[in-house]
């Protein structure tokens, strides 16, 4: 069901781009915006892991440098990757007291999983296994690729709207005519709709990763307890995280309230826990 929702949302996002791009800037403007978005997100797709890890000063987890962390985390990750049919990802540690974790990498062969110091202190092994399985669920479902496609489509429409706003809509001789009012409406509402759909896709992938955690650990209980702790402690100790990378973490690293919840990359923790509780037994 989550895969179907993702496919529908991506189709809707594509339709907004095609219809809105044609209305805003005509066929040539649509192609230009799409080409620019593909180029930028191509670079992001291949280098997002390096950008994210370096921005949080992540250090590799090795037996030589982080022996205690390695001896605890490596067996958990190795056992889960074997069950999920995934190659072993690279492991990283972030010197941050706020409890959190994220996975990154363009495909399973280039995946990395990063943990903050805070989450390793807060979680017992059962809870930590639930967190690891959630992150590996993102790797298994190739959510980085899905997010990149959604970002490309949303960015293309945003670029077109910005071009039309600053330079005016422009049509070639072979472009079909259209209502200027329709173009103005799409220029204003198109990027907002694209952003909302992109956030909805991100939230759907979080539900899928939660389900993968319950499936491959054999129980949702570990992740339920982990999410309850994360909801409490991530607000007590907020993380100095960039909004551009907030979607990568297992729980949003800073508080979101009011209208910002609509554009949140994560479902509410209460909803996630309720879905996991329904999977018990």
Secondary structure, DSSP 8 states (H G I E B T S, - for coil): -HHHHHHHHHHHHHHHHHHHHHHHHHHHHHHHHHHHHHHHHHHHHHHHHHHHHHHTT-EE--TTTSHHHHHHHHHHHHHHHHHHT----EEEEE--SS--EEEE-SSGGG-EEEEEHHHHHH--HHHHHHHHHHHHHHHHTTHHHHHHHHHHHHHHHHHHHHHHHHH-----TTS----HHHHHHHHHHHHHHHHHHHHHHHHHHHHHHHHHHHHHHS-SHHHHHHHHHHHHHHHHT-----TTTGGGBSS-SS---GGGGTT-SS--HHHHHHHHHHT--
